[in-house]
Amino acid sequence: MCASELKGKKIAVIENGLFSTYTMREGLMMRLLSEGCEVYILTHINSFLPQVEKTGLKVINIGSGNLNPAKVTRYIFNLRKALKKIKPDVCLTFSIRPAIWGNLITRELKIPTITNITGVGPLFISKNVVYRTARTLYRNALSKTKKVFFQNYDDMHLFIERKFVKHSVAERIPGSGIDYNKFSPIILKEKDPDTFIFLFIGRLIKDKGIFEYVNAARAVKKKFPHTAFNVMGPFWTQNLKKNTITRKQLQNWIDEGVIDYLGEKKDIRKFIAEADCIVLPSYREGTSNTLLEAASMEKPVIASNTTGCKEIISNNVTGFLCRVKDETDLANKMEKMICLSEESRKEMGNQARQKIIKEYDKQIVINAYLKAIKEAIR
C-alpha cells in the first residue's frame, strides 16, 4: 500500500490528555492529516482544545479513566460509544489506561489497533491492587494487538518475558522522537550571567523525582546561593494518591524560596534556553521527551541512571547520571555541573545534540507508524 492510499482512512487516537497530542505526538498527527486521514482524538478535554482543533484534528471528550470505579465505567462506556460512531479503520493507543481499555474494546469491535507502551512506572513492582489488576488485564488486552511499540528495550523485554505480547508484534522505537529543527539551540542575550539556573520539567508527581529535586535544591542553595531552581509542568491528580503532591506542598516550597514554579507551558523552548542545566530525577521513563528536547537544544542534563533516561545521556559526556531516589547524589551532580567551566558545559551540549540527531530523529518514529498503519489496514 502506498502512502497516498491512506487518504480518507479514519484513525482514532486514544490519549490520556491533549497535552501529549499537542506536543509529543504533533509530528505524527500532522503527517497523518497530510496523508488525507481523518484523525479523531478520544481523550479528556482540557485547555489545549482550541490549539488542537485548529490543526484539523477532531476531538471527542470521553472523560478520564482514573481510579474511581464510577468514572472508569463512564470512561469505558464513552470510549465504546465513540468508537462505534466513528468506525475507524485503525486505532492508536498511548499510555496504560488507553492501552488496556482501548485494546479490550477495539478487539470487541474488531478494530485493528497499534499500541505504544510509553512507560511502565511501578507496574511490575507495585503491590497496589490497581497495578496488580493492570498486570492481569494487560496480558488479555494486548493478545490481539497488531503492533506494540516500546520506547526502550527494557520495557519490551519485560512484556515479552511476562508473555504480555508476542515477540512478532513488538518493536522498539526511539520514544516519541524529536524534531531537532524545532528544538534547536537558542541564544538569549538577556540571560543573567550571575545566576545558575536548573530546570525541572515534568508532571508534578513523586515518580518524576520532584521531592528529590526540591531536597537537592535546598542543599545546593546553602553552598551556592546564586542558583535558581525552576519547576515546570502540570499539577497532576490522575495517579495514585501516594504518588501525587498537594497544592499546599507546592506552595510551601515556593514560599520557602527553594523553587520557582513556572506552571504548565505550551512552548517550553524559551525556558529551556534560559536554563543552564535540565534536571529529571525520574524513577523510570519510557523515553523522556524532556531530556530529548533539552539535549536537542544543546543543554547539558542531569537525570537518574534508570530506564528511559540512561539511554539518552552519555554519562560525563552529555550530562550526568545520578542514583535513583538519591537526593544527596543528585545534589552532588548539581554542584559538579555548577563547577564546570562554561566551555565544558557548552561542549556537553554540543555532544548531546549530535547524539539526538543521530539516534532520536522524529522521522524514524513517524515512518514506523506509517508502516504499521498500512500493514494493519491491509
PAKE-180918 format. One record per residue (C-alpha): residue in three letters; x, y negated, z negated. Coordinates in Angstrom, 2 decimals, m for minus. Last residue first. Example, Ala and Ser with C-alpha at 12.3 -4.5 7.8 and 13.67 -1.06 7.14 Angstrom:
BEGIN
[rec SER; [13.67; 1.06; m7.14]];
[rec ALA; [12.30; 4.50; m7.80]];
end
This chain:
BEGIN
[rec ARG; [m4.45; 4.41; m4.70]];
[rec ILE; [m5.33; 1.75; m7.29]];
[rec ALA; [m2.90; 3.05; m9.93]];
[rec GLU; [0.01; 3.22; m7.46]];
[rec LYS; [m0.57; m0.36; m6.32]];
[rec ILE; [m0.83; m1.54; m9.94]];
[rec ALA; [2.40; 0.26; m10.92]];
[rec LYS; [4.38; m1.27; m8.04]];
[rec LEU; [3.04; m4.76; m8.76]];
[rec TYR; [3.86; m4.31; m12.44]];
[rec ALA; [7.44; m3.22; m11.82]];
[rec ASN; [7.95; m6.13; m9.40]];
[rec ILE; [6.68; m8.61; m12.00]];
[rec VAL; [9.00; m7.21; m14.67]];
[rec ILE; [12.12; m7.39; m12.49]];
[rec GLN; [11.05; m10.85; m11.31]];
[rec LYS; [11.23; m12.02; m14.93]];
[rec ASP; [15.05; m11.77; m14.84]];
[rec TYR; [16.22; m10.09; m18.03]];
[rec GLU; [19.55; m8.35; m17.32]];
[rec LYS; [21.77; m10.54; m15.12]];
[rec ILE; [20.17; m13.92; m15.76]];
[rec ILE; [19.93; m13.17; m19.49]];
[rec LYS; [23.60; m12.15; m19.77]];
[rec GLN; [24.73; m15.27; m17.92]];
[rec ARG; [22.61; m17.44; m20.22]];
[rec ALA; [24.15; m15.94; m23.35]];
[rec GLN; [27.73; m16.37; m22.08]];
[rec ASN; [27.13; m20.08; m21.53]];
[rec GLY; [25.51; m20.42; m24.95]];
[rec MET; [28.41; m18.75; m26.70]];
[rec GLU; [30.77; m21.06; m24.78]];
[rec LYS; [28.82; m24.06; m26.05]];
[rec ARG; [29.03; m22.75; m29.60]];
[rec SER; [32.80; m22.42; m29.26]];
[rec GLU; [33.14; m25.92; m27.80]];
[rec GLU; [31.09; m27.42; m30.64]];
[rec SER; [33.53; m25.83; m33.08]];
[rec LEU; [32.22; m23.08; m35.30]];
[rec CYS; [31.64; m23.98; m38.95]];
[rec ILE; [27.87; m24.33; m38.56]];
[rec MET; [27.64; m20.88; m36.96]];
[rec LYS; [29.58; m19.29; m39.83]];
[rec GLU; [27.30; m21.01; m42.32]];
[rec MET; [24.27; m19.58; m40.53]];
[rec LYS; [25.88; m16.12; m40.47]];
[rec ASN; [26.48; m16.31; m44.22]];
[rec ALA; [22.88; m17.41; m44.80]];
[rec LEU; [21.64; m14.41; m42.82]];
[rec ASP; [23.90; m12.11; m44.83]];
[rec THR; [22.40; m13.51; m48.02]];
[rec GLU; [18.83; m13.32; m46.67]];
[rec ASP; [19.15; m9.61; m45.96]];
[rec LYS; [15.86; m8.21; m44.60]];
[rec VAL; [17.68; m6.75; m41.56]];
[rec ARG; [21.43; m7.27; m41.51]];
[rec CYS; [22.69; m10.12; m39.35]];
[rec LEU; [23.60; m10.33; m35.68]];
[rec PHE; [25.50; m13.38; m34.48]];
[rec GLY; [25.45; m15.19; m31.15]];
[rec THR; [26.46; m14.90; m27.50]];
[rec VAL; [29.92; m13.41; m28.09]];
[rec ASN; [30.16; m12.63; m31.81]];
[rec ASN; [27.47; m9.96; m31.36]];
[rec SER; [26.24; m9.62; m27.78]];
[rec ILE; [22.62; m10.54; m28.32]];
[rec ILE; [19.68; m9.37; m26.22]];
[rec GLU; [19.89; m5.66; m27.08]];
[rec LYS; [20.20; m6.42; m30.81]];
[rec CYS; [16.89; m8.28; m30.87]];
[rec GLY; [14.22; m5.81; m29.71]];
[rec THR; [15.38; m3.06; m32.05]];
[rec THR; [17.33; m4.39; m35.03]];
[rec ASN; [20.50; m6.23; m35.95]];
[rec SER; [18.54; m9.26; m37.04]];
[rec ALA; [18.95; m12.53; m35.18]];
[rec ILE; [21.23; m15.54; m34.92]];
[rec VAL; [21.30; m17.38; m31.61]];
[rec PRO; [23.60; m19.51; m29.49]];
[rec LYS; [21.68; m21.77; m27.10]];
[rec GLU; [22.35; m21.74; m23.37]];
[rec MET; [18.74; m22.40; m22.30]];
[rec SER; [18.44; m18.79; m21.13]];
[rec ALA; [19.64; m17.72; m24.58]];
[rec ALA; [16.83; m19.65; m26.25]];
[rec GLU; [14.16; m18.34; m23.90]];
[rec LEU; [15.31; m14.72; m24.23]];
[rec LEU; [15.59; m15.05; m28.01]];
[rec THR; [12.04; m16.36; m28.29]];
[rec ASN; [10.74; m13.64; m25.96]];
[rec SER; [11.96; m11.03; m28.40]];
[rec THR; [11.85; m7.59; m26.83]];
[rec GLY; [9.55; m5.18; m28.61]];
[rec GLU; [10.61; m6.57; m31.97]];
[rec ARG; [11.68; m5.32; m35.41]];
[rec TYR; [12.31; m6.77; m38.89]];
[rec SER; [12.70; m10.28; m37.47]];
[rec PRO; [15.50; m12.61; m38.64]];
[rec LEU; [14.95; m14.94; m35.66]];
[rec VAL; [17.20; m18.01; m35.61]];
[rec ILE; [17.86; m20.49; m32.78]];
[rec CYS; [21.02; m22.61; m33.04]];
[rec ASP; [21.94; m26.22; m32.32]];
[rec ALA; [18.34; m27.32; m31.87]];
[rec GLU; [17.15; m30.27; m29.78]];
[rec ALA; [17.13; m28.20; m26.57]];
[rec ILE; [14.99; m25.52; m28.21]];
[rec PHE; [12.56; m28.25; m29.22]];
[rec LYS; [12.39; m29.70; m25.71]];
[rec ARG; [11.81; m26.23; m24.25]];
[rec ILE; [8.92; m25.31; m26.54]];
[rec ASP; [6.00; m26.07; m24.24]];
[rec LYS; [2.58; m25.21; m25.63]];
[rec LYS; [3.64; m25.90; m29.22]];
[rec GLU; [2.45; m24.40; m32.50]];
[rec GLY; [3.29; m26.41; m35.62]];
[rec LEU; [6.55; m28.32; m36.15]];
[rec TYR; [7.04; m27.34; m39.80]];
[rec ASP; [10.08; m28.95; m41.40]];
[rec ILE; [11.88; m26.71; m43.86]];
[rec VAL; [13.55; m26.73; m47.27]];
[rec GLY; [12.20; m30.14; m48.31]];
[rec GLU; [10.36; m28.81; m51.34]];
[rec ASP; [7.14; m30.32; m49.99]];
[rec ILE; [7.59; m28.38; m46.74]];
[rec TRP; [8.28; m25.11; m48.53]];
[rec ASN; [5.27; m25.70; m50.79]];
[rec GLN; [3.09; m26.45; m47.76]];
[rec LEU; [3.96; m23.09; m46.21]];
[rec GLN; [3.22; m21.25; m49.42]];
[rec LYS; [m0.10; m23.10; m49.77]];
[rec ARG; [m1.03; m22.23; m46.19]];
[rec THR; [m0.66; m18.60; m47.17]];
[rec ILE; [1.78; m16.15; m45.65]];
[rec THR; [0.87; m12.94; m43.88]];
[rec ASN; [2.24; m9.39; m44.07]];
[rec LYS; [0.53; m8.47; m47.35]];
[rec LYS; [m2.80; m9.49; m45.82]];
[rec LEU; [m2.45; m7.05; m42.93]];
[rec ASN; [m2.17; m8.94; m39.67]];
[rec GLN; [m4.62; m11.15; m37.78]];
[rec THR; [m4.13; m14.19; m40.04]];
[rec TRP; [m1.33; m16.12; m38.30]];
[rec PHE; [m0.21; m19.74; m38.62]];
[rec PRO; [1.16; m20.26; m35.15]];
[rec GLY; [4.80; m21.04; m34.45]];
[rec MET; [7.62; m23.47; m35.06]];
[rec VAL; [9.89; m23.78; m38.08]];
[rec ASN; [12.72; m26.28; m38.40]];
[rec PHE; [15.67; m26.03; m40.75]];
[rec ALA; [17.76; m29.18; m40.81]];
[rec THR; [21.37; m29.39; m41.95]];
[rec HIS; [23.24; m32.34; m43.40]];
[rec PRO; [23.17; m30.90; m46.92]];
[rec PHE; [25.71; m28.19; m46.05]];
[rec LYS; [26.62; m26.29; m49.21]];
[rec LYS; [23.28; m26.60; m51.04]];
[rec LYS; [21.43; m26.63; m47.72]];
[rec VAL; [22.79; m23.17; m46.92]];
[rec ALA; [21.12; m21.57; m49.95]];
[rec ARG; [17.65; m23.05; m49.32]];
[rec ALA; [17.93; m22.23; m45.63]];
[rec ALA; [18.70; m18.61; m46.49]];
[rec ASN; [15.58; m18.45; m48.63]];
[rec VAL; [13.45; m20.01; m45.88]];
[rec TYR; [14.79; m17.73; m43.15]];
[rec GLU; [14.48; m14.62; m45.32]];
[rec PHE; [10.85; m15.52; m46.03]];
[rec ILE; [10.13; m16.13; m42.32]];
[rec GLY; [11.61; m12.78; m41.30]];
[rec LYS; [9.26; m12.08; m38.39]];
[rec ASP; [7.76; m9.21; m40.39]];
[rec LYS; [6.57; m11.62; m43.10]];
[rec ILE; [4.27; m13.56; m40.81]];
[rec LEU; [4.32; m17.09; m39.45]];
[rec ARG; [4.29; m16.18; m35.77]];
[rec GLY; [7.59; m17.06; m34.17]];
[rec ILE; [10.22; m19.72; m33.53]];
[rec PHE; [12.84; m20.50; m36.20]];
[rec LEU; [15.06; m23.49; m35.38]];
[rec PHE; [18.37; m24.48; m36.94]];
[rec ILE; [19.51; m28.08; m36.55]];
[rec PHE; [22.94; m29.45; m37.50]];
[rec THR; [22.63; m33.14; m38.26]];
[rec ASP; [25.48; m35.60; m37.60]];
[rec PRO; [25.27; m35.54; m33.78]];
[rec ASP; [21.65; m36.79; m33.73]];
[rec LYS; [20.29; m35.96; m30.26]];
[rec GLU; [19.37; m39.00; m28.15]];
[rec LYS; [21.26; m37.89; m25.04]];
[rec LEU; [19.39; m34.62; m24.76]];
[rec ILE; [20.98; m32.16; m22.33]];
[rec ILE; [18.58; m29.48; m21.14]];
[rec PRO; [19.77; m25.99; m20.20]];
[rec SER; [17.43; m23.84; m18.06]];
[rec PHE; [14.21; m22.18; m19.15]];
[rec LYS; [12.18; m22.88; m16.00]];
[rec ASN; [14.97; m21.62; m13.76]];
[rec TYR; [15.62; m18.71; m16.12]];
[rec ASP; [12.06; m17.46; m15.74]];
[rec ILE; [12.36; m14.76; m18.36]];
[rec GLY; [11.38; m11.11; m18.61]];
[rec SER; [8.36; m9.92; m20.55]];
[rec GLY; [10.50; m7.27; m22.16]];
[rec PRO; [13.19; m5.90; m19.88]];
[rec ILE; [11.15; m2.91; m18.57]];
[rec ARG; [11.29; 0.67; m19.86]];
[rec GLU; [9.10; 3.26; m18.17]];
[rec ALA; [6.82; 6.00; m19.48]];
[rec VAL; [4.36; 7.81; m17.18]];
[rec SER; [6.49; 10.93; m16.48]];
[rec HIS; [7.84; 11.13; m20.04]];
[rec LYS; [4.35; 11.85; m21.29]];
[rec VAL; [2.96; 9.59; m23.98]];
[rec PHE; [2.05; 9.88; m27.66]];
[rec LYS; [4.04; 13.11; m27.85]];
[rec ARG; [5.84; 11.93; m31.00]];
[rec GLU; [9.16; 12.32; m29.15]];
[rec ILE; [7.79; 10.40; m26.14]];
[rec PHE; [6.49; 7.55; m28.30]];
[rec LEU; [9.76; 7.33; m30.22]];
[rec HIS; [11.86; 7.46; m27.03]];
[rec MET; [9.93; 4.53; m25.57]];
[rec ASP; [10.18; 2.48; m28.76]];
[rec ASP; [13.96; 2.88; m28.92]];
[rec TYR; [14.35; 2.31; m25.15]];
[rec ASN; [13.04; m1.25; m25.24]];
[rec GLN; [10.13; m3.24; m23.84]];
[rec PHE; [8.01; m0.20; m23.07]];
[rec PHE; [5.67; 0.17; m20.11]];
[rec VAL; [3.03; 2.90; m20.11]];
[rec LYS; [1.66; 3.86; m16.70]];
[rec LYS; [m1.48; 5.69; m15.57]];
[rec THR; [m2.98; 6.08; m19.05]];
[rec LYS; [m4.78; 9.40; m19.52]];
[rec SER; [m3.27; 10.52; m22.86]];
[rec LEU; [m2.69; 6.97; m24.10]];
[rec ALA; [m5.75; 6.71; m26.35]];
[rec ASN; [m5.51; 10.23; m27.82]];
[rec ARG; [m1.95; 9.92; m29.07]];
[rec TYR; [m2.52; 6.31; m30.08]];
[rec LEU; [m5.58; 7.08; m32.21]];
[rec THR; [m3.72; 9.17; m34.78]];
[rec ARG; [m0.88; 6.70; m35.15]];
[rec ALA; [m3.38; 3.84; m35.38]];
[rec THR; [m5.21; 5.62; m38.21]];
[rec ARG; [m1.99; 5.95; m40.19]];
[rec TYR; [m1.30; 2.28; m39.39]];
[rec VAL; [m4.64; 1.15; m40.82]];
[rec VAL; [m4.46; 3.57; m43.77]];
[rec ASN; [m1.20; 1.99; m44.94]];
[rec LYS; [1.64; 4.49; m45.21]];
[rec SER; [3.84; 2.34; m42.97]];
[rec ILE; [6.84; 3.95; m41.26]];
[rec PHE; [5.74; 4.69; m37.69]];
[rec LEU; [3.57; 1.64; m37.01]];
[rec PRO; [5.68; m0.81; m39.05]];
[rec GLY; [6.28; m3.07; m36.02]];
[rec VAL; [5.58; m1.12; m32.83]];
[rec GLY; [6.40; m3.62; m30.09]];
[rec THR; [5.05; m4.91; m26.77]];
[rec ILE; [3.82; m1.48; m25.73]];
[rec ASN; [2.55; m2.48; m22.28]];
[rec THR; [m0.35; m0.42; m20.93]];
[rec ILE; [m1.47; 0.18; m17.35]];
[rec THR; [m5.03; 1.45; m16.94]];
[rec PRO; [m7.07; 3.09; m14.18]];
[rec ILE; [m10.78; 2.56; m15.00]];
[rec LYS; [m12.77; 5.78; m15.55]];
[rec LEU; [m15.35; 4.12; m17.84]];
[rec GLU; [m14.55; 6.49; m20.73]];
[rec ARG; [m10.83; 6.18; m20.00]];
[rec THR; [m11.24; 2.41; m19.90]];
[rec ILE; [m12.88; 2.51; m23.34]];
[rec LEU; [m10.21; 4.57; m25.07]];
[rec ASN; [m7.47; 2.66; m23.27]];
[rec GLY; [m8.76; m0.74; m24.37]];
[rec TRP; [m9.37; 0.34; m27.94]];
[rec ILE; [m5.81; 1.60; m28.42]];
[rec ALA; [m3.74; m0.66; m26.17]];
[rec PRO; [m5.89; m3.72; m26.88]];
[rec ARG; [m5.32; m3.18; m30.61]];
[rec ILE; [m1.58; m2.48; m30.35]];
[rec SER; [m0.14; m5.02; m27.90]];
[rec PHE; [m0.86; m5.65; m24.17]];
[rec THR; [m3.39; m3.99; m21.87]];
[rec LEU; [m3.71; m4.13; m18.08]];
[rec CYS; [m6.86; m2.80; m16.36]];
[rec VAL; [m7.29; m1.67; m12.76]];
[rec ASP; [m10.00; m1.83; m10.11]];
[rec PRO; [m12.18; m3.84; m12.47]];
[rec LYS; [m15.94; m3.24; m12.85]];
[rec ILE; [m16.50; m6.76; m14.22]];
[rec LYS; [m19.83; m6.03; m15.96]];
[rec LYS; [m18.84; m2.64; m17.34]];
[rec LEU; [m15.53; m4.13; m18.51]];
[rec ALA; [m17.27; m6.99; m20.31]];
[rec LYS; [m19.78; m4.73; m22.07]];
[rec ARG; [m17.05; m2.29; m23.18]];
[rec LEU; [m14.97; m5.13; m24.62]];
[rec ASN; [m17.93; m6.77; m26.34]];
[rec PHE; [m18.98; m3.50; m28.02]];
[rec ILE; [m15.40; m2.70; m29.06]];
[rec TYR; [m14.96; m6.20; m30.53]];
[rec ARG; [m18.31; m6.00; m32.34]];
[rec THR; [m17.28; m2.71; m33.96]];
[rec VAL; [m13.88; m4.15; m34.88]];
[rec LYS; [m15.56; m7.23; m36.32]];
[rec ALA; [m17.81; m5.10; m38.53]];
[rec PRO; [m14.88; m2.93; m39.62]];
[rec ASN; [m12.75; m6.00; m40.62]];
[rec LEU; [m9.13; m5.20; m39.75]];
[rec ASN; [m8.85; m7.31; m36.58]];
[rec GLY; [m10.44; m6.70; m33.19]];
[rec SER; [m10.78; m10.37; m32.31]];
[rec GLY; [m13.56; m11.79; m30.16]];
[rec ILE; [m14.56; m10.64; m26.68]];
[rec ASN; [m14.36; m14.09; m25.06]];
[rec ILE; [m14.10; m13.76; m21.29]];
[rec VAL; [m11.54; m15.86; m19.41]];
[rec LYS; [m11.25; m16.15; m15.63]];
[rec LEU; [m7.78; m17.09; m14.40]];
[rec GLY; [m7.69; m19.87; m11.80]];
[rec THR; [m4.79; m21.84; m13.30]];
[rec LYS; [m7.15; m24.40; m14.87]];
[rec GLU; [m8.76; m21.60; m16.85]];
[rec VAL; [m5.53; m21.03; m18.77]];
[rec GLN; [m4.91; m24.70; m19.59]];
[rec PRO; [m8.53; m25.26; m20.68]];
[rec LEU; [m8.58; m22.08; m22.87]];
[rec PHE; [m5.34; m22.74; m24.77]];
[rec SER; [m7.21; m23.94; m27.89]];
[rec ASN; [m8.50; m20.46; m28.70]];
[rec ILE; [m10.58; m17.67; m27.16]];
[rec HIS; [m10.11; m14.10; m28.39]];
[rec THR; [m9.43; m11.91; m25.40]];
[rec LEU; [m10.51; m10.46; m22.08]];
[rec ILE; [m8.57; m12.24; m19.32]];
[rec TYR; [m10.05; m11.66; m15.87]];
[rec VAL; [m7.93; m11.79; m12.72]];
[rec GLU; [m9.46; m11.77; m9.25]];
[rec CYS; [m6.57; m10.74; m7.02]];
[rec GLY; [m5.52; m12.67; m3.92]];
[rec GLU; [m1.79; m11.90; m4.06]];
[rec SER; [m1.24; m15.46; m5.35]];
[rec LEU; [m3.55; m14.68; m8.27]];
[rec LEU; [m1.50; m11.60; m9.15]];
[rec ARG; [1.70; m13.66; m8.94]];
[rec MET; [0.25; m16.34; m11.22]];
[rec MET; [m0.66; m13.73; m13.83]];
[rec LEU; [2.79; m12.14; m13.71]];
[rec GLY; [4.58; m15.46; m14.12]];
[rec GLU; [2.29; m16.65; m16.93]];
[rec ARG; [2.59; m13.48; m19.02]];
[rec MET; [5.00; m14.86; m21.62]];
[rec THR; [3.44; m18.33; m21.87]];
[rec TYR; [m0.23; m18.92; m21.02]];
[rec THR; [m1.24; m15.28; m21.29]];
[rec SER; [0.73; m14.96; m24.54]];
[rec PHE; [m1.10; m17.95; m26.04]];
[rec LEU; [m4.46; m16.67; m24.84]];
[rec GLY; [m4.84; m14.15; m27.64]];
[rec ASN; [m4.93; m10.44; m28.47]];
[rec GLU; [m4.87; m9.57; m24.75]];
[rec ILE; [m6.86; m7.29; m22.44]];
[rec VAL; [m6.22; m8.06; m18.76]];
[rec ALA; [m8.85; m7.02; m16.21]];
[rec ILE; [m7.69; m7.00; m12.57]];
[rec LYS; [m10.21; m7.09; m9.74]];
[rec LYS; [m8.90; m6.44; m6.24]];
[rec GLY; [m9.90; m9.00; m3.62]];
[rec LYS; [m6.46; m9.13; m2.04]];
[rec LEU; [m4.24; m6.35; m3.34]];
[rec GLU; [m3.85; m5.12; 0.25]];
[rec SER; [m1.49; m8.03; 0.93]];
[rec ALA; [1.15; m6.40; m1.28]];
[rec CYS; [1.48; m3.36; 0.98]];
[rec MET; [0.00; 0.00; 0.00]];
end
